């Protein structure tokens, strides 16, 4: 294995996974489990804190630049639980006072009291899983909220949070281009600083994969995507990442750290970590099932798998993230995150540039609009190179 030397540690984020939902959506392939009655909140919060404590030797002296509560449905936790967790993060892990702290919320499980409570606990950014403002596709998606709840939740998000995101999907069963744009117009009426718009895909090991609904044709989905991008551009939102749109200065800092190939510690059931040490990059996965996670945390072993990323794999992993960004990356960032010179990938970059997929500048390397549209084709060049090496 090639010897590596990382001179500067990347920024470090904390991801906190809450694995329960009221109901499992048929398109969802995340590690989420239907809650049979009340979730074991007290036990789970204690397990998360113990999990973090066990990870401290790997992150000593590194401040947390962001926290992201994902799921599942993190908003099933009480504001008191979030407050206890954030207090522990501050006490144990050098949580920066300026840290972005995001919590994912489901409109079907939230009411005004919880929004205010989350904000009082220290959450400063909310991400709402709206998906659509239309009752018919919401029912087809198996969502537990309706259009009225979605609108009420979006309004409440703006009332309580200066920074919030609305998640929308397009390419839904029976959806037309006009209906997709209507969802976007409704979202814009709440003036969100950030929007995520992504196409419904049929992921393996989901109910939709086993019993696929009738979805719009690929050409129609492409029309929806182009129309959404054009409308949001007119509204002042930059499409800074494949499916992410933001007003100036309102990008999601936590996700930007992922795409810049920064580090993240993941705690909670099934959470993943990527941690850079002085001579190697580690990936970890916590025990996936909530019961197995709780049992193994009690036994002092929250981690199910730990793997060292081979030096030959780091360029592809970096590019798989960084090329999702419209702005691309600086050559110096590639070298800092992979501990390898940019010359390692210059032949493939130049070939991609000749095909109109990337622009290569002295200060920045970025995908072209064509490269962003055909990102998988662009990335295959580096994946095949990695395998050959």
Secondary structure as GFF3:
##gff-version 3
##sequence-region A 1 389
A	DSSP	beta_strand	12	18	.	.	.	ID=ss1
A	DSSP	beta_strand	20	21	.	.	.	ID=ss2
A	DSSP	beta_strand	33	34	.	.	.	ID=ss3
A	DSSP	alpha_helix	41	59	.	.	.	ID=ss4
A	DSSP	beta_strand	64	71	.	.	.	ID=ss5
A	DSSP	three_ten_helix	74	76	.	.	.	ID=ss6
A	DSSP	alpha_helix	79	93	.	.	.	ID=ss7
A	DSSP	beta_strand	95	105	.	.	.	ID=ss8
A	DSSP	three_ten_helix	107	109	.	.	.	ID=ss9
A	DSSP	alpha_helix	112	121	.	.	.	ID=ss10
A	DSSP	beta_strand	125	131	.	.	.	ID=ss11
A	DSSP	alpha_helix	135	140	.	.	.	ID=ss12
A	DSSP	alpha_helix	147	160	.	.	.	ID=ss13
A	DSSP	beta_strand	163	170	.	.	.	ID=ss14
A	DSSP	alpha_helix	177	188	.	.	.	ID=ss15
A	DSSP	beta_strand	194	199	.	.	.	ID=ss16
A	DSSP	alpha_helix	207	210	.	.	.	ID=ss17
A	DSSP	alpha_helix	218	234	.	.	.	ID=ss18
A	DSSP	beta_strand	238	241	.	.	.	ID=ss19
A	DSSP	beta_strand	244	246	.	.	.	ID=ss20
A	DSSP	alpha_helix	253	259	.	.	.	ID=ss21
A	DSSP	beta_strand	263	267	.	.	.	ID=ss22
A	DSSP	beta_strand	272	276	.	.	.	ID=ss23
A	DSSP	beta_strand	281	286	.	.	.	ID=ss24
A	DSSP	alpha_helix	290	298	.	.	.	ID=ss25
A	DSSP	beta_strand	303	308	.	.	.	ID=ss26
A	DSSP	alpha_helix	311	322	.	.	.	ID=ss27
A	DSSP	alpha_helix	331	338	.	.	.	ID=ss28
A	DSSP	three_ten_helix	342	344	.	.	.	ID=ss29
A	DSSP	alpha_helix	346	354	.	.	.	ID=ss30
A	DSSP	beta_strand	358	360	.	.	.	ID=ss31
A	DSSP	beta_strand	365	367	.	.	.	ID=ss32
A	DSSP	alpha_helix	369	373	.	.	.	ID=ss33
A	DSSP	alpha_helix	375	388	.	.	.	ID=ss34
###
